[in-house]
């Protein structure tokens, strides 16, 4: 009688990990099916039109040249802040200023 109990207990212990793995697998399949259902149906190529486009970025070298043109002094550095650039500029006489430049168009916005 003890041997039968031991064998039954061992069999149950061996089955528990298998049922847990099967349940996890079903959960993953269900999540994958939910993701498919959430996507709206449309015509082919619709996703390309609606996808967010990243605007062309201005080149830091071009930005430095734009800030330099017609401005006395020297550039100390260029940093990117958010979507814009900030050019640190030293004017003759030692005054240092941060010049804001639009990150997409490269247009100089002004001094700080």
C-alpha positions in Angstrom: 0.0 0.0 0.0 2.9 2.4 0.8 4.5 1.8 -2.6 1.3 2.6 -4.4 0.9 5.9 -2.5 4.6 6.7 -3.2 4.2 6.0 -6.9 1.0 8.1 -7.1 2.6 11.0 -5.3 5.6 10.9 -7.6 3.4 10.8 -10.6 1.4 13.8 -9.4 4.6 15.7 -8.6 5.9 15.0 -12.1 2.7 16.3 -13.8 2.5 19.6 -12.0 5.4 21.3 -14.0 3.9 20.0 -17.2 0.5 21.5 -16.6 2.1 24.8 -15.5 4.1 25.0 -18.7 1.0 24.2 -20.8 -0.9 27.0 -19.1 1.8 29.5 -19.7 2.0 28.6 -23.3 -1.8 29.1 -23.7 -1.4 32.5 -22.1 1.2 33.6 -24.5 -0.9 32.4 -27.5 -3.9 34.3 -26.1 -1.8 37.5 -25.7 -0.6 37.2 -29.3 -4.1 36.7 -30.5 -5.2 39.8 -28.6 -2.4 41.9 -30.2 -3.6 40.8 -33.7 -7.2 41.8 -32.9 -6.3 45.3 -31.8 -4.9 46.2 -35.1 -7.5 47.9 -37.3 -8.2 46.5 -40.7 -7.6 48.6 -43.7 -6.3 48.6 -47.2 -2.6 47.6 -48.0 -0.2 50.4 -47.5 -2.4 52.3 -45.0 0.1 51.8 -42.2 2.9 53.5 -44.2 0.8 56.6 -44.6 -0.1 56.8 -41.0 3.3 56.0 -39.6 5.0 58.9 -37.8 7.8 60.3 -39.9 11.0 61.7 -38.4 11.8 65.1 -39.8 15.2 65.5 -41.3 17.7 66.7 -38.8 20.1 69.6 -39.3 23.7 68.7 -39.4 25.8 70.1 -36.5 28.5 71.3 -38.9 25.9 73.3 -40.9 24.6 74.7 -37.7 28.1 75.9 -36.7 28.6 77.6 -40.1 25.2 79.4 -39.9 26.0 80.7 -36.4 29.5 81.7 -37.4 28.5 83.7 -40.5 28.5 87.4 -39.8 29.1 87.0 -36.0 32.4 88.1 -34.4 34.0 85.7 -31.9 34.5 82.0 -31.7 32.5 78.8 -31.1 33.1 77.0 -27.9 30.9 74.0 -28.6 27.6 72.5 -29.8 25.1 70.5 -27.7 21.8 68.9 -28.5 19.0 69.7 -26.1 15.7 67.9 -26.9 15.1 68.5 -30.6 17.2 71.6 -30.8 20.8 72.6 -30.7 22.6 75.1 -28.5 25.8 76.7 -29.7 28.0 78.2 -27.0 29.7 81.3 -28.4 32.4 83.6 -27.0 32.2 87.2 -28.3 35.2 89.5 -28.4 35.7 90.9 -24.9 35.0 87.5 -23.2 31.2 87.5 -23.1 29.8 83.9 -23.5 26.4 83.3 -24.9 24.2 80.3 -25.7 22.6 80.5 -29.2 19.5 78.5 -29.8 19.2 76.8 -33.2 16.2 74.8 -34.5 17.1 71.2 -34.8 15.1 70.5 -38.0 15.5 73.7 -40.1 18.9 74.8 -38.7 17.5 78.4 -38.3 19.1 80.5 -35.6 16.5 81.5 -33.0 18.5 83.8 -30.9 21.0 84.4 -28.1 20.4 83.8 -24.4 
